Structure formats: structure tokens, C-alpha cells
Amino acid sequence: MAGTGNMSSTNVVTLPSCSNATASHAGAVIVSGSYGGKYNAFNAAKWGVRGVIMNDAGVGADNAGIVGLPYLDQIGLPAATASAETCHIGDGQHTLDYGIISHVNRAAAALGCVPGETVRSCAERMRAGTVPVAAPPPITEGTRVTLRAVAGKPKLICADSVGMVRPEDTGQIVITASHAALPGGRPDTLIPRGIYAVFFSDAGVGLDGAGIARLPVLDADGIIAGTASAASAPIGDSRALYERGVLSHLTSAAVRAGGAVGMPLKIFIDLLLAAPEMERRL
């Protein structure tokens, strides 16, 4: 039996994101819907967990979907990723129920965890692990910066996590390097309805299109939105998404604004900022 957000009798906990981990999860094995980058690895490890399983987000550019695994080897914390093709990113319970392991770190391999086994089996093996004594090394990931702020135009904001999007971002352009999934398949409560435009990583799209599931919701609200291919720029790095990202999926509003699949994200943002009708929308 596994709990969602609470310790269970088997000490295996499912969470939509590693950002949801708290001190109450100390000693647990966490099965998270997060992608397996350093930011999420850090957010799990800082609470003294016994092991963590995340989503590989299609691995993508610079191995960004799995770089949290060798990072956690630095403190001997068992970690693994589930293939995005086998379970829904953003949904820890779906990952536990259906996920198949794609990558393991050395600490997890020492417990017998292997690619190709079920997430549930891997989580059970991790229960035999020990909580690392050392704290996770500091990271530089997980930042929010304003790249452009010109009078009469929306600000251009880069936020490495969708959790860094703020209610006051109404009217702005935000690039978040998170996936475009709906955590646990629940309604979107993170993106302000009045946001001017918002962009994500497609996280390799994955099973049932989970990595882009937020786009239809934004489309229904008439919001300019899209995803950059995880193969073109590393998930978790919003500035890299801006500089290197190539658009893979778009809302209808984004297409009407001149966006197209295969267009560099930076070029599309330049078009948006140059559009004369922008002032009328603000």
C-alpha cells in the first residue's frame, strides 16, 4: 500500500513532485512525478529520505531528465527514473502503478535495482537502503530571473520550475522549464488565467501525452502557450530553454500569434514582443 503525500505502512510515498516533500517524509522511499534533474533530486534528498524514483522526461538534451541520479550518488542516496513512455510525468501514483525503471544510480544498483523492472519492485528494494548522513550538495538550479523589462511591453520571466510562477505574472511572458503536465491529472491551479504567454518543456511528451496535458487547458482559456522539445534544450533550465528551445506543441492562440512547430522559442518570443497588437491586449 502507498500513500499520496503521507507516510504509508510500507514506507513508500507517492507525490506529484519532489517539491511536495516535507520533513514528514524523512526515512521514506519517495515515488515522485518529477523529472529526474538536480533540482528535484535536491528537494527530495534534503528531507533525509531513503530513496527516490522520478521520471526520466525522455532524458533529453544534456541528459537533463536523469542528471539527478549521479548527483545523488555523491551522498549515496539510491535513486532511479521511470521511463516517460510507461507512466504519467507529474503523477507519482501512476508512476508507482505503471512505471518501468529506465535508469538507476550506483547506490540503487547496489540494492539490486535494475532498468526494466517495475517502479514498485524498485521502490521495495530501496526500502532496504539507509538514509545518507550527508546533506545533498548545493545546487544552482531552481532560479527565477527577469530577462527583459521594457515599458509598455510584458516582462520576459524565466522560472526554472512551474512552482515559481506567481499570481502577479498576469500579463507577462513566462518561460518555465518544468513539464507541461497537470500534476496528478488535477485542474491547473498554477498558471494565472491572465498570463500573456507561457512556455514549458514537453518532457519528451510521454505516455498519453502527459508531458503536454496542460496545453489544452490553456488553449480553452485563449492563452498563448507552447512547449519546447526536451531534445532541443534541457528540462529544468529556463534560460537554456529560451536560448536553445525549439517549439514542439502550441495552443491555437500561439499559432494565431505566429508560432509554428519547429520555430526556435527565442524567435517566437521576439515576434510576440514586437507585435503592435500587444499594447492593446495589456
C-alpha positions in Angstrom: 0.0 0.0 0.0 1.3 3.5 -0.8 0.1 6.9 0.4 -0.2 10.0 -1.6 1.6 12.7 0.4 1.6 10.7 3.6 3.8 8.0 5.1 2.4 4.6 4.5 2.8 1.3 6.3 5.3 0.2 3.7 7.3 3.4 3.9 6.7 4.2 0.2 5.2 7.6 -0.5 3.8 8.9 -3.8 4.0 12.6 -4.6 3.2 14.7 -7.7 6.5 16.5 -7.3 9.6 16.3 -5.1 8.7 19.9 -4.2 5.9 18.4 -2.2 8.3 16.5 0.1 8.5 17.7 3.7 10.0 16.7 7.0 7.2 14.2 7.4 8.7 12.1 4.7 12.1 11.5 6.4 13.1 7.9 6.1 10.6 7.2 3.3 11.1 6.0 -0.2 9.6 8.7 -2.5 8.0 7.9 -5.8 7.6 11.3 -7.5 6.1 12.5 -10.7 9.0 15.0 -11.0 11.6 14.8 -13.7 15.0 13.4 -12.6 17.0 16.6 -12.6 19.2 18.0 -9.8 16.5 20.5 -8.6 14.1 17.7 -7.8 16.8 15.3 -6.5 17.8 18.0 -4.1 14.2 18.7 -3.0 13.8 15.1 -2.1 17.2 14.5 -0.5 17.2 17.5 1.8 14.5 15.8 3.9 16.5 12.7 4.7 14.7 10.2 2.5 15.8 6.6 2.0 15.4 6.5 -1.8 13.7 8.4 -4.7 12.2 7.5 -8.0 11.5 10.2 -10.6 10.5 10.4 -14.3 13.2 10.4 -17.0 11.3 13.1 -19.1 12.5 11.4 -22.2 16.1 12.0 -20.9 16.5 14.8 -23.5 19.3 17.4 -24.1 22.3 17.2 -21.8 20.7 14.1 -20.1 18.7 16.7 -18.1 16.0 14.2 -17.3 18.3 11.9 -15.4 21.2 14.1 -14.1 19.8 13.9 -10.6 20.9 10.3 -10.3 24.7 10.8 -10.4 24.2 13.9 -8.3 22.6 11.8 -5.5 25.4 9.2 -5.8 27.6 11.9 -4.2 25.8 11.2 -0.9 25.0 7.6 -1.5 21.2 8.1 -1.9 19.6 5.4 -4.1 17.8 7.0 -7.0 16.1 5.8 -10.2 13.9 7.1 -13.0 10.9 5.6 -14.7 10.5 5.8 -18.5 8.2 8.6 -19.5 6.8 6.2 -22.1 5.4 3.9 -19.3 3.8 6.3 -16.9 2.5 9.9 -16.5 5.0 12.5 -15.6 3.6 14.7 -12.7 1.7 11.8 -11.2 3.6 9.8 -8.5 0.8 7.3 -8.0 0.6 6.5 -11.7 4.3 6.1 -11.7 4.2 3.6 -8.9 1.3 1.7 -10.5 2.6 1.5 -14.1 6.1 2.8 -14.4 9.1 0.8 -15.6 12.6 1.8 -14.5 14.8 3.2 -17.2 17.9 4.3 -15.2 19.4 3.7 -11.8 22.3 5.2 -10.0 25.2 3.3 -8.3 23.6 3.4 -4.9 20.3 2.0 -6.3 22.1 -0.7 -8.3 23.9 -1.8 -5.1 20.4 -2.6 -3.7 19.6 -4.7 -6.8 17.6 -2.1 -8.7 17.8 -2.5 -12.4 16.4 -0.9 -15.6 13.4 -2.9 -16.9 11.9 -3.7 -13.5 8.7 -2.2 -12.3 8.8 1.0 -10.2 7.0 -0.9 -7.4 9.7 -3.5 -7.3 12.5 -0.9 -7.3 10.8 1.0 -4.5 10.6 -2.1 -2.5 14.3 -2.7 -2.9 15.0 0.8 -1.8 13.3 0.2 1.5 16.5 -1.8 2.4 18.6 1.3 1.9 19.9 3.6 4.6 19.3 7.4 4.9 22.5 9.2 3.9 24.3 11.0 6.7 25.5 13.8 4.4 23.3 16.6 3.2 22.9 16.9 -0.6 25.4 19.2 -2.3 24.3 22.8 -3.1 22.8 23.4 -6.5 22.5 26.3 -8.8 19.3 25.1 -10.4 15.9 26.5 -9.3 16.1 30.1 -10.2 13.7 32.8 -11.4 15.0 35.9 -13.3 13.5 38.7 -15.4 15.3 38.8 -18.7 13.5 41.8 -20.2 11.5 44.6 -18.8 10.6 47.3 -21.3 7.9 49.9 -20.6 4.7 49.1 -22.4 5.6 45.5 -23.0 5.2 42.4 -20.9 8.2 41.3 -18.9 10.0 38.2 -20.0 10.5 36.0 -17.0 12.5 32.7 -16.8 11.5 30.4 -14.0 13.1 27.0 -13.7 10.1 25.5 -12.0 6.4 26.0 -12.7 6.0 26.4 -8.9 7.8 29.7 -9.3 5.1 31.2 -11.5 3.3 33.8 -9.5 -0.2 35.3 -9.5 1.3 38.7 -10.3 2.7 37.2 -13.6 -0.7 38.2 -15.1 0.1 40.0 -18.4 3.7 38.7 -18.6 5.6 36.2 -20.7 6.9 33.3 -18.6 9.3 30.6 -19.7 9.2 27.8 -17.2 11.5 24.8 -17.7 9.0 22.4 -16.0 7.0 19.9 -17.9 3.5 20.9 -19.1 1.7 18.1 -17.2 -1.2 18.5 -14.9 0.1 17.2 -11.5 -1.8 14.1 -10.7 -4.1 14.9 -13.6 -5.8 17.6 -11.5 -7.0 21.0 -12.6 -4.4 23.7 -13.3 -4.0 26.0 -10.2 -0.6 27.4 -11.0 -0.9 29.4 -14.2 -2.7 32.7 -13.8 -5.6 32.9 -16.3 -4.5 36.4 -17.3 -0.9 35.5 -18.2 0.1 36.8 -21.6 2.1 33.8 -22.7 3.7 30.8 -21.1 6.1 28.1 -22.3 7.3 24.7 -20.9 9.4 21.7 -21.8 7.5 18.9 -23.4 9.4 16.4 -21.2 9.5 14.0 -24.1 5.7 14.1 -24.2 5.5 10.6 -22.8 2.6 8.2 -22.2 -0.8 9.5 -23.1 0.7 12.9 -23.9 1.1 13.6 -20.2 4.0 15.9 -20.7 1.9 18.4 -22.6 -1.5 17.8 -20.9 -1.7 21.4 -19.6 -1.8 22.9 -23.1 -5.5 22.0 -23.9 -6.5 23.7 -20.6 -4.6 26.9 -21.6 -6.0 26.7 -25.1 -9.5 26.7 -23.8 -8.6 30.0 -22.0 -7.2 31.5 -25.2 -3.7 31.8 -23.8 -0.6 31.8 -26.0 1.3 28.8 -24.8 3.6 26.1 -26.0 6.3 23.6 -25.3 9.9 23.3 -26.4 11.2 19.9 -27.3 13.1 18.3 -24.4 15.6 17.1 -27.1 16.4 20.7 -28.0 17.0 22.2 -24.6 17.5 20.7 -21.1 14.3 20.4 -19.0 14.8 22.3 -15.7 16.8 25.2 -17.2 14.6 28.0 -18.3 17.3 30.2 -19.7 18.6 27.3 -21.8 15.0 26.7 -23.0 14.9 30.4 -24.1 18.2 30.2 -25.9 18.1 26.7 -27.4 14.5 25.5 -27.3 12.6 24.6 -30.4 8.8 24.7 -30.3 7.1 21.3 -30.4 3.5 21.9 -29.5 1.3 25.1 -29.4 -2.1 26.3 -28.4 -4.4 27.8 -31.1 -3.7 31.3 -29.7 0.0 30.7 -30.2 -0.4 29.7 -33.8 -2.6 32.7 -34.5 0.2 34.9 -33.0 2.7 33.5 -35.5 4.1 30.5 -33.7 4.9 27.3 -35.5 6.2 23.8 -34.6 10.0 23.8 -35.4 10.4 27.5 -34.7 13.1 28.5 -32.1 11.3 29.6 -29.0 13.5 32.7 -28.9 12.4 33.8 -32.3 8.7 33.4 -31.4 9.2 35.5 -28.2 10.8 38.2 -30.3 7.8 38.1 -32.6 5.4 38.4 -29.6 7.4 41.3 -28.1 7.4 43.1 -31.5 3.7 42.7 -32.2 1.9 46.0 -32.3 -1.4 44.5 -31.0 0.4 43.6 -27.8 -0.3 47.0 -26.3 -4.0 46.6 -26.9 -4.0 43.3 -25.0 -2.2 44.7 -22.0 
